[in-house]
Amino acid sequence: MNRSVSSVRAVLITHRLLVRQLLTRGRLLALLSLGAVVVLAAVGVSASAEVEDAARTIIEVMDGLGLILVVPIVSLVFASAALGDLREDGTLVYLWLRPMDRLSVVTGAYLAALTVSVPLTVLVLGCAAIVGGATAEGVVATVVATVFGVLAYSGVFVLLGIAIRNSIIWGLAYVLLWEGLFAGFSEPIGNVAVRGYARSLLANLSEIDLGSAAEAKTSTALFVCVMVAVGSLAAAAIRLERMDVA
């Protein structure tokens, strides 16, 4: 009888396998193009003579474009594909050639998505904040909000990728409608949306008011983002355990 693979080794095996799968030229070019929109907006803020407070305006751009589009969509593309692609093409079964704990597989997939998503989003939005004239606090706020937003969204989308088919379509609907439209205008919805807590981090650390949907304390926002990720990964492991992957 085969011995079970240790949890750490299972995470490393899954991570190594999936990073190679996720890093495709098409995905990177498409998402860098999306990020370029934010950088161009930042250039416009910096160059415009009509902008009286560039430091405030660029934080509003980070909120209105970075946290609505770049952070969730980059997270969606990579995290939903981490296990979702294997589920769609029927190759998920090959991860069971070695007896590995399901939570370890999910964790490896999550870390693979983060390995790609975090550097990409931080590079794009951090550069945009600097180009747009953000203060040092604004740049730090952008980076922190980006990182914790990606941490939370990636957990949600790893779960989505193995829970349903066509996860990109459903994920885009969730991002654009719930996180993008409703959470920005409704405080109650903002309280149950990742964006509300990412916005709170951006607002609190930059000391720029972004409205009533961004009023959580910094410690609360950090805690919620982490717990969303942890809860989503636990649910994904349970879902994976119950799936028929043959």
C-alpha positions as CSV (number, residue, x, y, z in Angstrom):
1,M,0.0,0.0,0.0
2,N,1.4,3.5,-0.9
3,R,2.4,5.7,1.9
4,S,0.6,9.0,2.1
5,V,2.5,12.0,0.9
6,S,3.2,14.5,3.7
7,S,1.2,17.6,3.8
8,V,4.2,19.9,3.1
9,R,5.3,17.8,0.2
10,A,1.8,17.6,-1.2
11,V,1.6,21.4,-1.1
12,L,4.9,21.7,-2.9
13,I,4.1,19.1,-5.6
14,T,0.7,20.8,-6.3
15,H,2.2,24.3,-6.3
16,R,5.1,23.4,-8.7
17,L,2.7,21.6,-11.1
18,L,0.1,24.4,-11.2
19,V,2.4,27.4,-11.4
20,R,3.7,26.0,-14.7
21,Q,0.1,25.5,-15.9
22,L,-1.0,29.0,-14.9
23,L,1.9,30.9,-16.4
24,T,0.7,31.2,-20.0
25,R,1.7,34.0,-22.4
26,G,-2.0,34.7,-23.3
27,R,-3.1,35.1,-19.7
28,L,-0.1,37.4,-18.8
29,L,-0.5,39.6,-21.9
30,A,-4.3,40.0,-21.4
31,L,-3.9,40.9,-17.7
32,L,-1.0,43.2,-18.3
33,S,-3.1,45.0,-20.9
34,L,-5.8,45.4,-18.2
35,G,-3.2,46.8,-15.8
36,A,-2.0,49.2,-18.5
37,V,-5.4,50.9,-18.4
38,V,-4.8,51.8,-14.7
39,V,-1.2,53.0,-15.5
40,L,-2.5,55.2,-18.3
41,A,-5.2,56.6,-16.0
42,A,-2.4,57.4,-13.5
43,V,-0.4,59.1,-16.2
44,G,-3.5,61.2,-17.0
45,V,-3.8,62.2,-13.4
46,S,-0.2,63.2,-13.2
47,A,-0.3,65.2,-16.5
48,S,-3.6,66.9,-16.1
49,A,-3.6,70.6,-15.1
50,E,-7.2,70.3,-13.9
51,V,-6.4,67.9,-11.1
52,E,-5.9,70.0,-7.9
53,D,-5.0,67.1,-5.5
54,A,-3.2,64.4,-7.4
55,A,-2.5,62.4,-4.2
56,R,-6.2,62.1,-3.5
57,T,-7.3,61.6,-7.1
58,I,-4.9,58.7,-7.7
59,I,-6.2,56.9,-4.6
60,E,-9.7,57.3,-6.0
61,V,-8.4,55.8,-9.3
62,M,-6.9,52.9,-7.3
63,D,-10.3,52.3,-5.7
64,G,-12.3,52.8,-8.9
65,L,-10.1,50.8,-11.3
66,G,-7.5,48.9,-9.3
67,L,-9.8,47.4,-6.6
68,I,-12.8,46.9,-8.9
69,L,-11.1,45.5,-12.0
70,V,-7.4,44.6,-11.7
71,V,-7.3,42.9,-8.2
72,P,-10.5,40.7,-8.6
73,I,-10.1,39.9,-12.2
74,V,-6.4,38.9,-12.0
75,S,-7.3,36.8,-8.9
76,L,-10.3,35.3,-10.8
77,V,-8.3,34.3,-13.9
78,F,-5.5,32.5,-12.0
79,A,-7.3,31.2,-8.9
80,S,-10.3,29.8,-10.7
81,A,-8.0,28.1,-13.2
82,A,-5.7,26.6,-10.6
83,L,-7.9,23.5,-10.1
84,G,-10.8,24.5,-12.4
85,D,-8.8,23.9,-15.6
86,L,-7.9,20.4,-14.3
87,R,-11.5,19.8,-13.5
88,E,-12.7,21.0,-16.9
89,D,-10.3,18.8,-18.9
90,G,-10.6,15.8,-16.7
91,T,-6.9,15.7,-15.6
92,L,-7.6,16.5,-11.9
93,V,-7.5,12.7,-11.3
94,Y,-3.8,12.7,-11.8
95,L,-3.2,14.6,-8.6
96,W,-4.5,11.4,-6.9
97,L,-1.8,9.2,-8.3
98,R,-0.1,9.9,-5.0
99,P,-2.3,9.8,-1.9
100,M,-2.4,13.4,-0.9
101,D,-4.6,15.2,1.6
102,R,-7.3,17.3,-0.1
103,L,-6.5,20.4,2.0
104,S,-2.9,20.2,0.9
105,V,-3.9,20.1,-2.7
106,V,-6.2,23.1,-2.3
107,T,-3.5,25.0,-0.4
108,G,-0.9,24.2,-3.1
109,A,-3.3,25.5,-5.8
110,Y,-4.0,28.6,-3.8
111,L,-0.3,29.4,-3.3
112,A,0.3,28.8,-7.0
113,A,-2.4,31.4,-7.9
114,L,-0.8,33.8,-5.4
115,T,2.6,33.3,-6.8
116,V,1.4,34.7,-10.1
117,S,-1.3,37.1,-8.9
118,V,0.4,39.0,-6.1
119,P,3.5,40.2,-8.0
120,L,1.5,41.1,-11.1
121,T,-1.1,43.2,-9.2
122,V,1.4,44.8,-6.8
123,L,3.7,45.8,-9.7
124,V,1.0,47.3,-11.8
125,L,-0.9,49.1,-9.1
126,G,2.2,50.1,-7.1
127,C,3.7,51.7,-10.3
128,A,0.4,53.4,-11.1
129,A,0.2,54.9,-7.6
130,I,3.8,56.3,-7.9
131,V,3.3,57.6,-11.4
132,G,0.0,59.2,-10.4
133,G,1.6,61.2,-7.6
134,A,0.5,59.3,-4.6
135,T,2.1,60.1,-1.3
136,A,4.3,57.4,0.4
137,E,1.3,56.5,2.6
138,G,-0.8,56.2,-0.6
139,V,1.6,53.9,-2.2
140,V,1.8,51.7,0.9
141,A,-2.0,51.7,1.2
142,T,-2.3,50.7,-2.4
143,V,0.1,47.8,-1.9
144,V,-1.5,46.6,1.3
145,A,-5.0,46.8,-0.1
146,T,-3.9,45.0,-3.2
147,V,-2.2,42.1,-1.4
148,F,-5.0,41.5,1.0
149,G,-7.6,41.8,-1.7
150,V,-5.8,39.2,-3.8
151,L,-5.4,36.9,-0.7
152,A,-9.2,37.0,-0.1
153,Y,-10.4,36.9,-3.7
154,S,-8.0,34.0,-4.6
155,G,-9.5,31.9,-1.9
156,V,-13.0,32.6,-3.1
157,F,-12.1,31.8,-6.7
158,V,-10.2,28.6,-6.0
159,L,-13.4,27.4,-4.4
160,L,-15.5,28.7,-7.3
161,G,-13.2,26.9,-9.8
162,I,-13.8,23.5,-8.4
163,A,-17.4,24.1,-7.3
164,I,-19.0,25.0,-10.7
165,R,-18.2,24.8,-14.4
166,N,-17.7,28.0,-16.4
167,S,-16.3,29.6,-13.3
168,I,-14.8,32.6,-15.3
169,I,-18.3,33.6,-16.5
170,W,-19.9,33.3,-13.0
171,G,-16.9,34.9,-11.4
172,L,-17.0,37.9,-13.8
173,A,-20.7,38.4,-13.0
174,Y,-19.9,38.3,-9.3
175,V,-17.0,40.8,-9.6
176,L,-18.8,43.3,-11.8
177,L,-22.2,43.2,-10.2
178,W,-21.8,42.3,-6.5
179,E,-18.3,43.5,-5.8
180,G,-18.2,46.3,-8.4
181,L,-21.6,47.8,-8.6
182,F,-23.5,47.0,-5.4
183,A,-20.7,47.0,-2.9
184,G,-19.6,50.5,-4.0
185,F,-23.0,52.1,-3.2
186,S,-24.4,50.1,-0.4
187,E,-22.9,49.9,3.1
188,P,-24.7,46.6,4.0
189,I,-23.5,44.9,0.8
190,G,-20.0,46.4,1.4
191,N,-19.9,44.6,4.7
192,V,-20.3,41.2,3.0
193,A,-18.1,42.0,0.0
194,V,-14.3,41.7,-0.2
195,R,-14.1,45.0,-1.9
196,G,-15.5,46.9,1.1
197,Y,-12.6,45.7,3.3
198,A,-9.9,46.2,0.6
199,R,-11.3,49.8,0.2
200,S,-11.1,50.2,4.0
201,L,-7.5,49.4,4.0
202,L,-6.9,51.8,1.1
203,A,-8.8,54.6,2.8
204,N,-7.4,54.1,6.3
205,L,-3.8,53.7,5.4
206,S,-3.8,56.6,2.9
207,E,-6.0,58.7,5.2
208,I,-8.3,59.5,2.3
209,D,-12.1,59.2,2.7
210,L,-13.6,56.8,0.1
211,G,-17.2,56.9,1.4
212,S,-19.4,54.9,3.7
213,A,-18.7,51.6,2.1
214,A,-15.1,51.8,3.3
215,E,-15.4,52.4,7.0
216,A,-14.1,49.1,8.6
217,K,-11.2,49.5,11.0
218,T,-7.8,48.4,9.6
219,S,-7.5,45.5,12.0
220,T,-11.0,44.3,11.1
221,A,-10.4,44.6,7.4
222,L,-7.1,42.6,7.6
223,F,-8.8,39.9,9.8
224,V,-11.8,39.6,7.4
225,C,-9.6,39.2,4.3
226,V,-7.6,36.5,5.9
227,M,-10.7,34.7,7.2
228,V,-12.4,34.8,3.8
229,A,-9.4,33.1,2.4
230,V,-9.2,30.5,5.1
231,G,-12.9,29.8,5.1
232,S,-12.9,29.5,1.3
233,L,-10.0,27.1,1.2
234,A,-11.6,24.9,3.9
235,A,-14.8,24.8,1.9
236,A,-12.8,24.0,-1.3
237,A,-11.1,21.1,0.5
238,I,-14.5,19.7,1.6
239,R,-15.8,20.1,-1.9
240,L,-12.8,18.4,-3.4
241,E,-13.1,15.5,-0.9
242,R,-16.7,14.9,-2.1
243,M,-16.0,15.2,-5.8
244,D,-15.9,12.3,-8.2
245,V,-12.7,13.2,-10.2
246,A,-12.4,9.9,-12.1
